[in-house]
């Protein structure tokens, strides 16, 4: 028998012994008076050996046990912190102390007792009543090390959160970031909305979708790759400032920066454009830094980043490509030419990659990781941005930007194309250029075009990758470190 199975067997035996002693090993509830952090806040200034007369009730998981005959010390932990408890046989009684001796690290317990400070000044609870709340049959790991355990951390996030305090801090910060986003936009009069996750036509981005089937309607549906077209329908309907913190799905690769299921913030504002979105994007990220981190500087992967140095720098896409590759991409046309350039630059791409994907790969290889300080990259080719408005002075480019911080792409925005005739032309061209193997996903969204025909006012749209933003704000190397349950291959049996 393996060591882990032996320990599980011993705990199961204790479970049966407790049941025979009349203990309800999985009771339904337990009333508490305080969270552990509240106890620390209220009594943190107690001097060594000082006692209080207040009886408190706490609940948490046992994280350590130290027995000393007829007296024992333990630490219990709840979501807010950890505190020591002191258990004595002469206080609990022999029977209850015998029950306690069958508890293990990992068990959930409820305690009632008085707060005091030990000789060494450690805040503690003198336990007068003890209740088992849930028996843990598996021992907690002592520490993590090596690649195997990194994979286990992602698969068993519940254990990762228990033993790695930094991991809990990351996800607490993630929650605060999303709260700050909502606070900022709500204060500006934006309305939070919800749009469909299952859609009959793929739209809003160029990506491969997940396909599902609705049995009652007997129709194929796609998990959305973007909520964009539905949000712009709402602007047509008179909701002039809307946003959605949304889940989107793309049936593509998994990497340190990509997960098939991800979280986006999408914002649309009538009577604005990509310059307005640039200002909004800068302000919301700076607001989050002040609200969550309480500072304007942060460190991401050993790079010091100053968010407060405004306005953030701006460069055109072709300007950056020329600077770092010494090639003028404005003179490169067609798929065959971009492939030759990629080959010359030793940039890998798939045989079926369209032109915009190959250009992206070149940009990632030669430019992206050098954009450490906040940088807006402007002026993307029209053919790569079918939903963006073309520039007046150069219709081959669109009014679009992408934001990079710490070498990560965090946001994408543009002046929304609101000409229904031009939008139809671009959508039909997009369908024509698609691989025929993609089937129904190459449809023109006739309902969206109908909405545009009713009139979409001048409009700016902004999308921010929430997961990547959390990566930068928490100095996390992989997107899997900021998603509670990232997608992984099926676990080997």
RAMO-V785940 format. One record per pair of residues at least 24 apart in sequence whose ideal C-beta (glycine too) atoms are under 10 Angstrom apart, sorted by sequence separation. I is the first residue (numbers start at 0). J is the second residue. D is the distance in Angstrom with one decimal. If there is no record, write none. Layout:
BEGIN
i-><I:I>
j-><J:J>
d-><D:D>
END
This chain:
BEGIN
i-><31:32:33:34:35:69:84:86:107:108:196:197:198:201:202:203:204:222:223:224:225:241:242:243:285:337:355:359:376:377:387:390:423:31:32:33:34:57:59:71:85:106:107:108:195:196:197:198:202:203:222:223:224:241:242:281:355:358:375:376:387:388:389:422:423:30:31:70:73:84:86:106:107:108:196:197:198:202:203:222:223:224:240:241:242:285:354:374:375:376:387:388:422:29:31:55:57:69:85:99:102:106:107:195:196:198:201:202:203:221:222:224:240:241:282:284:331:355:356:374:375:376:384:386:387:388:389:29:30:31:71:82:84:85:105:106:107:195:198:200:203:222:239:240:241:281:354:355:374:375:387:388:419:420:423:29:71:73:102:105:106:194:221:238:239:240:281:353:354:355:373:374:384:386:387:388:389:419:422:423:28:74:77:85:99:101:105:106:196:198:239:240:281:328:353:373:374:386:388:419:421:422:71:73:75:95:98:103:104:105:194:195:198:238:239:240:278:280:370:372:373:385:419:420:75:82:85:98:99:102:103:105:194:237:239:278:370:371:372:373:374:376:379:384:389:419:420:66:73:75:95:96:98:101:102:103:105:193:194:234:277:328:370:371:372:388:418:419:422:66:75:83:95:103:104:105:192:194:195:231:233:234:235:277:328:367:369:370:371:379:388:417:419:64:73:75:90:91:95:103:104:194:230:234:326:368:370:371:375:376:381:416:419:64:85:90:91:103:193:194:227:229:230:231:234:277:367:370:371:373:385:386:389:415:419:73:90:91:104:192:222:226:230:324:366:368:369:370:375:385:417:418:64:83:85:86:87:90:91:192:194:222:225:227:231:320:323:324:368:370:387:417:40:64:82:83:84:85:86:87:90:194:208:209:226:323:326:362:367:368:385:386:416:417:35:39:40:42:64:82:83:84:85:86:87:208:209:210:225:227:324:325:366:367:385:386:415:417:35:36:38:39:61:63:64:82:83:84:85:86:192:206:207:208:209:226:242:320:323:324:362:367:384:385:415:417:35:36:37:38:39:61:62:64:82:84:206:207:208:316:320:323:324:415:416:34:35:36:37:39:61:62:86:190:204:206:207:208:319:322:323:363:382:385:386:414:415:33:34:35:36:38:60:61:203:205:206:207:322:323:381:385:414:415:34:35:36:60:61:72:84:204:206:207:320:363:413:414:415:31:33:34:35:36:60:61:192:316:319:320:323:362:382:413:414:35:60:61:74:194:319:322:382:412:413:59:60:190:319:412:413:33:58:59:72:74:75:189:190:192:194:196:359:411:412:413:58:59:73:189:190:191:192:193:196:209:316:319:382:411:412:57:58:59:72:73:188:189:190:191:192:193:194:196:209:319:329:410:411:412:57:58:188:189:190:191:193:196:314:328:410:411:56:57:73:187:189:190:191:192:409:410:411:56:57:409:410:55:56:57:71:187:319:409:55:56:105:184:314:320:408:409:54:55:57:184:185:319:407:409:410:54:55:184:312:318:319:409:410:53:54:55:183:204:317:318:402:408:409:53:54:184:312:313:314:315:316:317:318:407:52:53:181:311:312:313:314:315:316:317:386:398:399:400:401:402:407:409:51:52:180:203:311:312:313:314:315:316:317:402:405:409:50:51:181:310:311:312:313:314:315:316:317:404:407:50:51:180:308:309:311:312:313:314:315:316:329:404:407:49:50:51:308:310:313:405:406:49:50:305:306:307:329:402:405:48:49:57:177:304:305:306:316:329:404:405:47:48:49:56:300:303:304:305:404:45:47:48:55:57:302:303:304:388:405:45:46:47:48:54:302:388:45:47:48:49:54:194:300:388:407:42:44:45:47:48:56:58:60:299:21:22:41:42:43:47:54:59:60:192:387:20:42:46:47:51:54:56:58:61:386:20:39:45:50:60:192:22:38:45:20:21:24:45:62:189:20:29:31:44:45:61:189:354:22:29:30:31:32:43:60:187:189:317:353:17:29:31:42:184:188:316:353:16:17:20:26:28:29:30:33:41:42:187:315:353:16:24:25:29:42:78:184:26:39:81:181:316:351:17:38:180:184:316:319:16:17:38:76:177:315:316:351:38:180:314:13:14:35:177:313:13:76:176:285:12:13:14:35:78:173:284:314:13:189:10:311:187:281:311:10:13:78:280:311:9:281:10:184:187:280:10:183:187:6:277:306:334:62:183:184:62:183:186:277:304:29:60:183:304:29:183:184:273:302:303:29:180:183:274:302:26:28:179:180:182:183:273:301:302:26:27:179:182:299:300:25:26:180:299:300:23:24:25:26:179:180:183:256:297:298:299:300:22:23:24:25:176:179:182:297:299:22:23:24:25:178:179:24:177:179:180:176:179:22:175:176:178:179:178:179:17:176:177:273:175:176:273:18:175:176:272:14:17:174:175:273:173:284:172:14:171:172:280:284:13:14:281:14:276:280:11:13:276:277:10:273:274:276:10:11:273:277:284:10:272:273:274:276:284:9:10:273:283:7:8:10:7:9:280:281:6:7:280:6:7:279:280:6:280:277:279:3:276:3:276:277:2:276:3:275:276:274:276:273:275:276:272:273:274:271:272:273:272:273:271:272:266:271:264:265:266:269:263:265:268:205:263:267:269:205:205:256:256:231:228:227:225:306:306:304:302:300:299:300:299:302:298:299:301:297:299:300:297:299:300:287:297:298:299:300:297:299:205:283:205:280:284:205:279:283:292:204:205:234:278:280:287:291:292:204:235:275:276:277:279:280:287:291:202:203:234:275:276:280:202:231:275:276:277:279:284:288:230:231:271:272:274:276:283:287:231:269:270:271:272:273:275:276:269:270:271:272:273:284:227:267:268:269:270:271:272:273:284:268:269:270:271:268:269:271:267:268:267:268:266:267:268:266:267:265:266:267:265:266:264:265:266:264:265:263:264:263:264:262:263:264:262:263:261:262:263:261:262:263:264:261:262:260:261:262:204:262:256:258:257:256:257:256:235:232:235:236:256:232:235:247:255:224:228:231:234:235:229:232:233:235:236:239:245:247:261:221:228:229:232:235:219:221:228:231:232:235:237:239:242:244:246:258:262:219:227:228:231:235:245:255:258:262:219:229:232:234:235:242:244:255:256:257:258:261:228:234:255:256:260:228:232:235:254:255:258:202:205:231:234:254:255:258:260:261:253:254:255:260:261:234:253:258:259:260:202:231:258:259:205:210:230:258:208:210:231:258:207:210:230:208:230:253:207:227:253:206:253:227:253:201:226:225:201:202:200:201:199:200:201:202:200:201:202:203:200:202:199:200:201:200:202:203:199:200:202:198:200:199:200:203:204:203:180:180:177:180:176:177:173:176:177:173:176:175:173:174:173:176:172:173:175:176:170:173:169:172:173:169:172:171:173:169:170:172:169:168:169:176:169:166:165:173:165:166:172:173:165:170:173:169:170:169:170:170:166:169:165:166:166:159:156:160:153:159:153:156:157:152:153:156:157:149:152:156:150:153:155:156:149:153:154:149:153:154:153:153:154:153:154:155:154:150:150:151:150>
j-><55:56:57:58:59:93:108:110:131:132:220:221:222:225:226:227:228:246:247:248:249:265:266:267:309:361:379:383:400:401:411:414:447:56:57:58:59:82:84:96:110:131:132:133:220:221:222:223:227:228:247:248:249:266:267:306:380:383:400:401:412:413:414:447:448:56:57:96:99:110:112:132:133:134:222:223:224:228:229:248:249:250:266:267:268:311:380:400:401:402:413:414:448:56:58:82:84:96:112:126:129:133:134:222:223:225:228:229:230:248:249:251:267:268:309:311:358:382:383:401:402:403:411:413:414:415:416:57:58:59:99:110:112:113:133:134:135:223:226:228:231:250:267:268:269:309:382:383:402:403:415:416:447:448:451:58:100:102:131:134:135:223:250:267:268:269:310:382:383:384:402:403:413:415:416:417:418:448:451:452:58:104:107:115:129:131:135:136:226:228:269:270:311:358:383:403:404:416:418:449:451:452:102:104:106:126:129:134:135:136:225:226:229:269:270:271:309:311:401:403:404:416:450:451:107:114:117:130:131:134:135:137:226:269:271:310:402:403:404:405:406:408:411:416:421:451:452:99:106:108:128:129:131:134:135:136:138:226:227:267:310:361:403:404:405:421:451:452:455:100:109:117:129:137:138:139:226:228:229:265:267:268:269:311:362:401:403:404:405:413:422:451:453:99:108:110:125:126:130:138:139:229:265:269:361:403:405:406:410:411:416:451:454:100:121:126:127:139:229:230:263:265:266:267:270:313:403:406:407:409:421:422:425:451:455:110:127:128:141:229:259:263:267:361:403:405:406:407:412:422:454:455:102:121:123:124:125:128:129:230:232:260:263:265:269:358:361:362:406:408:425:455:79:103:121:122:123:124:125:126:129:233:247:248:265:362:365:401:406:407:424:425:455:456:75:79:80:82:104:122:123:124:125:126:127:248:249:250:265:267:364:365:406:407:425:426:455:457:76:77:79:80:102:104:105:123:124:125:126:127:233:247:248:249:250:267:283:361:364:365:403:408:425:426:456:458:77:78:79:80:81:103:104:106:124:126:248:249:250:358:362:365:366:457:458:77:78:79:80:82:104:105:129:233:247:249:250:251:362:365:366:406:425:428:429:457:458:77:78:79:80:82:104:105:247:249:250:251:366:367:425:429:458:459:79:80:81:105:106:117:129:249:251:252:365:408:458:459:460:77:79:80:81:82:106:107:238:362:365:366:369:408:428:459:460:82:107:108:121:241:366:369:429:459:460:107:108:238:367:460:461:82:107:108:121:123:124:238:239:241:243:245:408:460:461:462:108:109:123:239:240:241:242:243:246:259:366:369:432:461:462:108:109:110:123:124:239:240:241:242:243:244:245:247:260:370:380:461:462:463:109:110:240:241:242:243:245:248:366:380:462:463:109:110:126:240:242:243:244:245:462:463:464:110:111:463:464:110:111:112:126:242:374:464:111:112:161:240:370:376:464:465:111:112:114:241:242:376:464:466:467:112:113:242:370:376:377:467:468:112:113:114:242:263:376:377:461:467:468:113:114:244:372:373:374:375:376:377:378:467:113:114:242:372:373:374:375:376:377:378:447:459:460:461:462:463:468:470:113:114:242:265:373:374:375:376:377:378:379:464:467:471:113:114:244:373:374:375:376:377:378:379:380:467:470:114:115:244:372:373:375:376:377:378:379:380:393:468:471:114:115:116:373:375:378:470:471:115:116:371:372:373:395:468:471:115:116:124:244:371:372:373:383:396:471:472:115:116:117:124:368:371:372:373:472:114:116:117:124:126:371:372:373:457:474:115:116:117:118:124:372:458:116:118:119:120:125:265:371:459:478:114:116:117:119:120:128:130:132:371:94:95:114:115:116:120:127:132:133:265:460:94:116:120:121:125:128:130:132:135:460:95:114:120:125:135:267:98:114:121:97:98:101:122:139:266:98:107:109:122:123:139:267:432:101:108:109:110:111:122:139:266:268:396:432:97:109:111:122:264:268:396:433:97:98:101:107:109:110:111:114:122:123:268:396:434:98:106:107:111:124:160:266:109:122:164:264:399:434:101:122:264:268:400:403:101:102:123:161:262:400:401:436:124:266:400:100:101:122:264:400:101:164:264:373:101:102:103:124:167:262:373:403:103:279:101:402:279:373:403:103:106:171:373:404:103:375:105:279:282:375:106:279:283:103:375:404:432:161:282:283:162:283:286:377:404:130:161:284:405:131:285:286:375:404:405:132:283:286:377:405:130:132:283:284:286:287:377:405:406:131:132:284:287:404:405:131:132:286:405:406:130:131:132:133:286:287:290:363:404:405:406:407:130:131:132:133:284:287:290:405:407:131:132:133:134:287:288:134:287:289:290:287:290:134:287:288:290:291:291:292:131:290:291:387:290:291:388:134:291:292:388:131:134:291:292:390:291:402:291:134:291:292:400:404:134:135:402:136:398:402:134:136:399:400:134:397:398:400:135:136:398:402:409:136:398:399:400:402:410:136:137:400:410:135:136:138:136:138:409:410:136:137:410:137:138:410:411:138:412:410:412:137:410:138:411:412:138:412:140:412:413:412:414:412:414:415:412:413:414:412:413:414:414:415:414:415:410:415:410:411:412:415:410:412:415:353:411:415:417:355:356:407:408:386:386:386:386:471:472:471:471:470:470:471:471:474:471:472:474:471:473:474:472:474:475:463:473:474:475:476:474:476:383:461:384:459:463:385:459:463:472:385:386:415:459:461:468:472:473:386:417:457:458:459:461:462:469:473:385:386:417:458:459:463:386:415:459:460:461:463:468:472:415:416:456:457:459:461:468:472:417:455:456:457:458:459:461:462:456:457:458:459:460:471:415:455:456:457:458:459:460:461:472:457:458:459:460:458:459:461:458:459:459:460:459:460:461:460:461:460:461:462:461:462:461:462:463:462:463:462:463:463:464:463:464:465:464:465:464:465:466:465:466:467:468:466:467:466:467:468:411:469:464:466:466:466:467:467:447:446:449:450:470:447:450:462:470:440:444:447:450:451:446:449:450:452:453:456:462:464:478:439:446:447:450:453:438:440:447:450:451:454:456:458:461:463:465:477:481:439:447:448:451:455:465:475:478:482:440:450:453:455:456:463:465:476:477:478:479:482:450:456:477:478:482:451:455:458:477:478:481:426:429:455:458:478:479:482:484:485:478:479:480:485:486:460:479:484:485:486:429:458:485:486:433:438:458:486:437:439:460:487:437:440:460:440:462:485:440:460:486:440:487:462:488:437:462:462:439:440:439:440:439:440:441:442:441:442:443:444:442:444:442:443:444:444:446:447:444:445:447:444:446:446:447:460:462:462:463:465:465:468:465:468:465:468:469:466:469:469:468:469:469:472:469:470:472:473:469:472:469:472:473:470:473:473:475:472:473:475:473:473:474:481:475:473:473:481:474:475:481:482:475:480:483:480:481:481:482:483:480:483:480:481:483:480:479:483:477:483:479:482:483:479:480:483:484:477:480:484:479:482:484:485:479:483:484:480:484:485:485:486:487:487:488:490:490:487:488:490:490>
d-><8.4:4.5:6.1:9.2:6.5:9.1:8.5:8.4:7.6:5.8:9.4:7.1:7.9:8.9:9.8:3.3:9.7:8.8:5.6:6.6:9.0:8.6:4.4:9.1:7.4:8.1:8.6:8.7:6.2:8.5:9.7:8.9:9.9:5.0:7.7:9.8:9.1:7.2:9.2:8.4:9.9:6.5:4.0:8.7:9.0:9.6:6.5:5.2:7.2:5.0:7.9:6.6:5.3:7.5:7.4:8.5:7.4:7.4:4.6:4.9:9.0:6.9:9.0:8.0:5.5:6.3:5.9:9.2:8.9:5.6:9.0:7.8:4.1:10.0:6.2:7.3:8.7:4.6:8.1:3.9:9.5:8.6:8.1:5.4:9.0:9.5:8.4:9.6:7.5:7.7:3.7:4.1:6.3:7.9:5.2:10.0:8.2:7.3:8.1:8.6:8.5:6.8:8.2:10.0:5.4:9.5:9.7:8.9:8.6:8.5:8.8:9.5:7.5:8.2:9.2:9.2:8.9:7.2:9.2:9.0:5.7:6.5:9.3:7.3:6.4:6.5:7.9:9.4:8.9:9.3:7.1:9.5:7.4:10.0:9.3:5.7:7.4:6.8:9.0:8.5:8.8:8.3:8.6:5.1:9.2:6.4:7.3:3.9:7.2:8.1:7.1:4.8:9.2:9.3:8.5:5.2:8.1:8.1:6.8:8.7:5.0:7.8:9.2:8.6:7.0:7.0:7.0:9.3:7.6:8.6:6.8:4.9:6.4:6.7:5.9:7.3:9.4:5.6:5.8:9.5:9.7:9.3:9.6:7.9:5.8:8.7:3.3:9.7:8.4:8.5:3.8:9.6:5.7:7.4:8.7:7.6:7.6:5.6:7.9:8.3:9.6:9.7:9.4:8.4:9.4:9.6:7.4:7.8:7.7:8.5:9.8:8.0:7.9:8.6:7.3:9.0:9.9:8.9:9.7:9.0:5.0:7.8:8.6:9.1:8.7:9.0:7.7:9.6:8.8:8.3:6.2:7.2:4.4:8.8:9.5:8.6:9.2:8.5:7.5:9.0:9.8:8.8:9.4:8.7:8.1:3.8:9.1:9.4:9.7:6.5:8.1:8.7:7.3:9.0:9.3:9.0:6.4:8.8:9.1:5.4:8.6:8.3:3.8:7.7:8.7:8.8:7.7:4.8:9.2:7.4:9.3:7.5:6.2:9.9:7.0:4.9:8.9:8.8:6.4:9.8:7.5:8.2:9.5:8.3:9.6:9.6:9.2:7.7:5.9:8.2:9.9:6.4:9.0:9.5:8.4:7.0:7.2:6.8:9.8:7.3:6.1:3.8:5.8:5.4:8.8:9.2:8.2:6.1:8.8:9.9:9.7:8.5:8.8:9.7:9.7:7.0:7.6:9.3:9.5:6.1:9.6:9.7:8.5:6.1:9.9:8.1:6.4:6.0:9.8:8.8:9.9:7.6:9.8:9.7:8.3:9.2:6.1:7.8:9.8:8.7:9.2:7.7:5.0:7.0:8.7:9.1:7.1:8.7:9.1:8.0:7.8:9.0:7.3:5.5:5.2:9.3:7.8:9.4:6.3:7.2:8.4:8.5:7.5:6.4:10.0:8.1:9.4:9.3:4.1:8.9:9.5:3.9:9.6:7.4:8.9:7.0:6.5:6.8:8.7:7.8:9.8:7.8:9.7:5.2:5.6:8.9:9.4:9.4:5.8:9.0:9.6:7.9:8.6:7.1:7.5:8.4:9.6:9.8:5.6:6.2:4.3:4.7:5.3:4.8:9.6:7.0:8.0:8.1:7.5:8.2:9.0:9.8:9.6:8.1:4.4:9.0:6.8:6.8:7.3:8.2:9.2:6.0:6.3:6.4:10.0:7.1:7.3:8.1:6.5:9.7:6.2:8.8:10.0:7.1:4.8:9.8:10.0:6.9:9.2:5.1:9.9:7.0:9.1:6.6:9.4:6.3:5.0:8.7:7.5:8.4:9.2:7.1:6.5:9.4:6.5:5.3:9.0:6.5:5.8:8.4:6.5:4.4:8.1:8.0:9.2:6.0:8.5:3.5:9.2:6.9:5.3:8.2:6.8:8.6:8.1:4.3:4.5:9.6:7.6:9.2:5.0:9.5:8.7:7.8:9.8:7.5:4.1:9.6:7.4:5.2:4.7:6.1:8.5:6.4:8.6:10.0:7.8:5.6:8.0:9.7:8.2:5.2:7.5:6.7:4.4:4.3:9.7:6.4:5.1:8.8:8.6:7.9:6.3:9.9:7.2:8.8:9.7:6.0:5.2:8.6:9.4:7.7:6.5:9.3:7.1:7.7:7.1:7.3:8.6:6.5:7.0:9.5:8.3:7.6:8.2:4.9:5.3:6.1:9.8:9.3:4.9:9.5:9.2:6.7:6.3:7.1:7.9:5.9:9.2:6.2:8.7:9.9:6.9:7.2:9.2:9.6:8.5:9.5:8.8:5.1:6.1:7.9:9.5:8.9:4.2:9.5:7.1:8.4:10.0:9.3:6.4:7.7:7.4:6.5:6.5:7.5:8.7:8.6:8.8:7.7:6.8:9.1:4.4:8.4:7.8:9.8:8.9:4.4:5.2:5.9:5.6:9.5:7.2:8.2:9.1:8.1:9.4:6.4:4.9:8.8:7.1:7.6:5.7:6.4:7.5:6.8:7.9:7.9:9.2:8.9:6.5:8.3:6.9:5.5:9.0:7.2:5.0:9.8:7.4:9.5:9.7:4.6:8.4:7.3:8.0:6.2:7.1:8.5:4.8:8.6:9.4:9.7:8.6:5.7:7.3:8.5:8.5:8.2:8.6:9.8:7.2:9.4:6.3:7.0:9.8:9.4:9.1:6.4:8.3:9.9:9.0:6.7:7.4:5.2:8.9:9.0:9.7:5.3:8.3:10.0:5.8:6.1:9.9:9.8:10.0:8.8:9.3:7.0:5.5:6.6:8.8:9.5:6.6:10.0:6.6:9.9:5.4:9.7:8.4:5.2:6.9:6.4:8.4:7.5:7.1:7.4:7.6:7.4:6.8:7.0:9.7:9.0:9.8:9.4:9.8:8.1:8.6:9.0:6.0:9.2:8.2:8.8:3.9:5.1:4.6:6.0:5.1:5.7:9.4:9.6:9.3:6.9:6.7:4.7:7.2:9.3:6.5:7.2:8.0:7.0:4.4:5.7:8.8:8.9:6.6:7.7:6.6:6.7:7.4:8.5:6.0:9.8:5.9:9.2:9.1:8.0:9.9:8.5:6.0:9.4:4.3:9.1:8.0:8.9:9.8:8.3:9.4:6.8:7.8:9.9:8.9:9.9:8.5:9.9:5.1:7.6:5.0:6.7:6.1:6.5:6.7:6.3:9.6:9.5:5.6:9.9:9.9:6.3:9.9:9.7:9.8:8.5:6.3:8.2:9.7:7.3:5.6:7.2:6.9:9.7:4.9:9.2:7.3:8.7:9.0:7.2:6.3:7.0:5.8:9.8:8.7:9.1:4.1:5.8:9.6:9.2:9.8:8.9:9.3:9.7:9.7:4.9:9.4:9.8:6.9:8.6:8.5:8.4:9.1:8.2:9.7:9.8:8.1:8.7:9.6:4.4:7.3:9.0:8.7:9.8:8.7:8.0:7.9:7.4:8.8:9.7:9.2:9.6:6.3:8.2:8.1:10.0:9.9:8.0:8.0:7.7:9.7:5.9:6.3:9.8:7.6:9.2:10.0:6.4:7.8:6.8:6.2:8.8:7.2:9.6:9.5:9.4:9.0:9.5:8.5:8.9:8.3:9.5:8.7:6.5:8.6:9.7:7.7:8.6:7.4:10.0:4.0:9.4:6.0:8.5:9.8:8.6:9.0:9.6:6.6:8.1:9.9:9.4:9.6:9.5:9.3:10.0:9.9:9.0:8.4:8.8:9.3:9.3:9.5:9.7:9.9:9.6:6.8:8.7:6.4:9.5:9.4:9.0:6.5:5.6:7.2:5.8:10.0:9.3:9.8:5.9:8.8:10.0:8.2:8.2:9.8:8.3:9.1:7.7:9.3:10.0:9.3:8.5:9.7:8.3:7.8:4.5:9.8:9.8:9.2:9.3:8.1:9.8:9.5:8.3:9.1:7.7:9.9:7.0:9.7:9.4:7.8:8.2:7.4:9.8:5.9:9.5:9.3:9.4:8.8:8.6:8.4:8.6:8.8:9.1:8.2:9.0:9.2:9.2:8.8:5.9:7.8:9.9:8.4:7.6:7.3:9.1:5.1:9.3:8.8:6.2:6.1:7.4:9.6:5.8:9.8:9.7:9.7:9.5:9.5:9.9:5.6:6.5:4.8:9.9:5.8:7.0:8.7:8.3:9.5:8.1:7.5:8.2:9.9:7.7:7.5:9.6:9.8:9.4:7.5:6.5:8.5:6.2:8.5:3.8:7.7:8.8:5.9:7.9:8.3:6.4:6.7:7.9:9.7:9.1:9.1:8.3:9.2:9.1:7.6:9.0:5.7:9.8:4.6:7.2:8.5:7.9:5.9:9.5:7.5:7.2:9.5:9.0:4.8:9.4:8.8:9.5:5.6:4.3:9.1:8.5:9.7:8.3:5.6:8.4:10.0:6.9:8.6:9.9:7.9:7.5:5.7:8.2:9.5:4.7:9.5:7.7:9.8:7.1:9.7:9.2:9.9:9.6:8.1:6.3:5.1:9.8:8.3:8.2:7.8:7.5:9.7:8.3:7.0:9.6:5.9:8.9:9.4:9.6:6.0:7.1:8.6:8.0:7.7:7.1:6.1:4.5:8.3:7.7:4.9:6.3:6.1:8.9:9.9:8.1:9.8:7.7:5.9:9.3:10.0:9.4:7.5:5.7:9.4:8.6:9.7:9.1:6.1:5.3:7.9:7.7:9.9:9.6:4.9:6.4:9.3:8.4:7.7:8.6:7.2:9.6:6.9:9.3:3.9:9.9:9.1:7.6:9.5:8.2:5.5:8.8:9.7:9.4:5.0:8.2:10.0:8.4:4.6:4.0:8.9:8.3:8.3:9.9:9.2:8.7:9.8:8.5:9.5:9.8:9.9:9.7:7.9:9.5:7.4:10.0:7.3:8.5:7.0:8.1:8.4:8.1:6.8:9.5:9.7:9.9:7.6:9.8:9.3:7.8:8.9:4.9:9.6:9.8:8.2:8.9:7.1:8.9:6.8:6.5:5.4:9.1:9.9:9.2:6.0:8.8:6.6:7.4:9.4:8.1:8.6:9.3:10.0:7.9:7.8:7.8:7.6:6.7:9.8:9.9:8.2:9.6:5.7:7.7:6.8:9.6:8.6:9.1:9.6:9.7:8.8:6.2:9.7:10.0:9.8:9.6:7.3:9.2:9.6:4.2:7.0:8.5:6.3:4.7:6.8:8.6:10.0:7.4:7.5:9.9:9.6:9.5:6.4:7.8:4.3:9.8:7.2:8.5:8.4:6.0:7.1:7.9:5.8:9.1:9.5:4.6:5.5:6.6:4.8:8.4:9.2:8.8:9.8:9.8:7.0:7.5:3.6:9.6:8.6:9.1:9.6:5.4:8.6:8.9:6.7:8.5:9.4:6.0:5.3:7.3:8.0:8.3:4.9:8.2:7.0:7.8:7.1:4.5:9.8:7.1:7.8:7.8:5.0:7.9:6.9:8.0:5.5:4.3:6.9:8.1:9.6:6.2:5.7:7.8:6.3:7.0:4.1:8.7:7.8:5.6:10.0:8.2:5.4:9.7:9.7:8.7:9.4:9.1:8.8:8.9:6.9:9.4:8.7:9.7:6.7:9.3:8.1:9.6:8.2:8.1:6.8:4.7:9.4:8.9:9.3:6.2:7.6:9.2:7.2:10.0:9.6:9.5:9.4:8.7:7.6:9.6:9.9:7.7:8.6:8.8:8.6:4.9:5.7:9.3:6.7:4.8:7.5:9.1:6.7:9.6:8.8:8.7:9.5:9.9:9.6:9.5:6.6:9.5:10.0:8.2:5.2:9.2:9.6:5.3:8.2:9.6:9.6:9.6:6.1:8.3:9.9:6.9:6.6:8.0:6.7:7.1:7.7:8.4:6.9:4.2:5.6:8.0:9.9:8.8:9.3:8.5:6.1:9.5:8.5:7.9:6.2:5.6:7.8:7.4:5.7:9.2:9.8:9.0:9.5:8.9:8.5:9.9:9.0:8.6:10.0:9.1:6.4:9.8:6.8:5.4:5.1:9.3:9.2:9.8:5.9:9.2:8.8:7.2:9.9:7.6:8.3:7.6:6.0:10.0:8.1:7.9:6.7:6.5:9.7:8.0:7.6:8.9:8.9:9.2:7.6:8.3:9.1:7.9:4.3:8.8:7.7:8.4:8.7:9.6:7.8:9.2:9.2:5.0:5.0:8.6:8.2:8.7:4.9:10.0:9.3:9.1:8.5:6.7:9.2:8.1:9.2:8.2:9.8:8.7:9.2:8.0:7.8:6.8:8.9:7.3:9.6:8.0:6.6:8.8:8.5:5.9:9.9:9.2:9.7:4.7:6.2:6.9:9.8:9.3:8.9:8.8:8.5:7.4:6.4:7.5:9.3:5.3:9.7:9.7:9.3:9.0:9.6:4.7:7.7:9.1:9.8:6.2:9.9:8.9:6.0:10.0:9.7:8.9:8.9:9.7:9.6:8.6:6.5:7.7:6.1:9.3:6.3:7.8:9.7:9.7:9.9:9.6:9.7:9.9:8.5:9.1:9.3:5.4:9.1:9.4:8.8:8.5:5.4:9.6:9.3:8.9:5.8:9.6:8.6:9.9:8.7:9.0:9.4:8.7:9.7:7.9:9.1:5.4:9.4:6.3:6.1:10.0:9.9:6.3:7.5:9.6:9.6:9.1>
END
